Amino acid sequence: MRWNHHPPAPATVAALNHAAGVSPVLATLLLRQGATDVGSVTRFLRPALAELGDPFLLANLQDAAIRLRAAIAAREEIVVLGDYDVDGVTSTTLIVSVLRHFGLKPRFIVPRRMEDGYGLSRSAIDRAFEGGKPGLFIALDCGTNAHDEVAWLRAQGVDVLIIDHHRSKDAPPVSGLLINPHAHPREGDEAWRNLCTVGLVFKLAHGLLKLLRAENHPAALRLKLRDWLDLVALGTVADLVPLTGENRVFARHGLAHIQTAVRPGLRALMQVAGVRLDAELQPADISFRLGPRINASGRLADAAVAVELLLSADDAFCYETARQLDTFNRERQDIERQITIEAERMIETQFADQPAIVLHSEAWHPGVVGIVAGRVTRKYHRPCIVLGNENGLAKGSGRSVDGLNLIDVLGTCADLLGSWGGHPMAVGVALMPAQLEQFRGRFAAAVRAATGTGLGEPSLEIAAWLAPEDIGEPLMDELATLHPFGQANPEPVFGLRGVVLRRPPEVFKERHFRFTFEDGKGRRHHGVAWQQAAHLPPTGVPLDLAVELAWNFFNGRKLLQLELLDWRAGAG
């Protein structure tokens, strides 16, 4: 693995260190995030809700808020359809909660993956209409490209509001209201182009609140939008959008709100997922514990279960439902584990030399192939699309590597695809099985053309080099001010030079190892390396270590732990 280090100029670090009153290490990390003066440092370290922009600057948002105000006044029937991932589930929960606060009783459905497919499909719409035709239909985290379905709804006399953040392949629909900064770009709206759908729904709720408070609506005067920031943080972190700008505000305040465990459904989910309430909640808790359990219901069953959980105030119902989601997640893990084994065997026997990988099996569950794609992409450092079978189509997900935009690559193969879309790093794809071989070749050729001489070896970005003596609680307190880490605000990787291990690393569970070393002050440091038991460092010789720093809470104790990402021989 190649180690990269691009330090800011020492004079620049010293100037920020002096002006902002922060340590040189923290000044270095802040400069990497674009904080160059006292004002930008303050905004980054203490993101405030007051910094959220005027929601009416978003295209179509004011018209959408006016339409919701009319629906509230007329006590209209409203149906909400949200996607089955965490962003869709939290978006649905948020808009339903807001409408209920104003006295409406909106119905909601979530597409069933195996019955309805993805997004705003006629099958899902037909299910939504079983309770009667609404006056307003709201589609969340999908619908930008659903031109035929929107036209059909409008022909039935139903108004349509779409809130989505997916990029559009075509011109946006003209017969419904669409809030999507990618479909309706405006000068000056860059601040919102990285919002996921639940962030956009929050902006709409903010706009609605402004309208109704201007009229002294009593329910609007009682409503506190901050009470729903837990949902916004949950969807924002899980959807892997950049945690900068307003997303950083949402994530910072929302994670703190989740920590209070006010929402019964989240409290129950945290309990079954083993998320501690006495330790600072981290994005990793959402990415690896809470989010997968919410996603599991949509992957294997009905994501409406997860919406019911987040809406409920019944502790007993919440606990039983959270246990159900936990069971789904364990089942999902078993399926994913088996598919990963099969996918890796397929790569090594059939596609070892390919610059890009397209895998398919009719036996693979389409609900988990995206996770498998992420795993094999990381392991082999190549873009990968993994497809299962759904209603006669080869359908699944793709993941990319840094520096390769999958949207651009797939655009060159669009004529072979029945449907596709997503983000530069993650896409959904569906095509006829008969087109697979041609698509596999075109996809590999497009990746080869985009990358020129190739993707090269994986790299690691060293944020700063430390002396082992620098590691301690004061540094950890400084790092805590940079939370939450995530997309566009990655957890810093620190380099340590000349570390000597006096004792052999201790392998555990056959896959991982623990290690210790002493610094120049005689303090012992403890570390762990995940999935690296086959690559043990030697003892008694200088080593350079690339590590992340974290608190490990165990048996009531708090231990500073180094998480080893890579090691190499150091200078003698």
Protein Blocks (a to p, Z undefined) as FASTA:
>chain_A
ZZddddddfklmmmmmmmnopafklmmmmmmnopabfklmmmmmmccfklpccfklpghk
lmmmmmmmmmmmnopacdddddfbfklmmmmmmmmmmmmmnopacddddddfklnogaja
fklmmmmmmnopafbdcdehihjlmmmlmmmmmmnopacddddfbdcfbdcdfkbccddf
klmccehilmmmmpcfklmmmmmmmmmmmmmmmnopaklmmpcfklmmmmmmmmmmmnop
acehjllmmmmmmmmmmmnomammlmmmmmmnopafkbccdfklmmmmmmmmmmmmmmmm
cfklmmmmmmpccfklmmmmmmmmmmmmmmmmmmmmmmmmmmmmmmmmmmmmpcbdcddd
fkbcfklmmmmmmmmmmmnopacdddddeehiacddddddehiafklmmmmmmmmpfbdc
ddfkbccddddfklmmmmmmmmmmmmmmmnonogbjaddddfbdcdfklgcfklmmmmmm
mpccdehiacdddddehiacfbdcddehhlaccdddddfkopacddddehilmmccdehi
acddddddddddeehiacdddddfbdcdddZZ
